[in-house]
């Protein structure tokens, strides 16, 4: 049976779309395995491949290289006063307040894993980035289209 989303897959297109839909809904591997009646090992292989695809999509959208260190220093040309006397570093419409929102999102999302292997941290962080950047979009459709254009490879 040929699968147009995954190279050399033993599952149908419909089963892969179901895995992807459940992943997009942020279910964990155990929950997806139960709902799809596939092994957790098989689900983990698919989820790792999907996280690799998310990482690639994020890297293509905003390539960065080198080391970046961010602390609570200001960025921008001037300090813009906000409500209640609180300052915010800004230049016109550009500001860095979004980074705190992302880190809050990432910390709360990653805490549900109760720790993870160092080798998979990058993929989980990139998954957070993808989900955060597409929180108002349909992440399922974006990933499905990406897999349709270039099928994922299971490791």
Helices and strands as residue ranges (DSSP letters): H 13-24, H 29-36, H 40-61, E 78-81, G 83-85, E 87-91, E 94-95, H 97-111, H 118-133, H 139-149
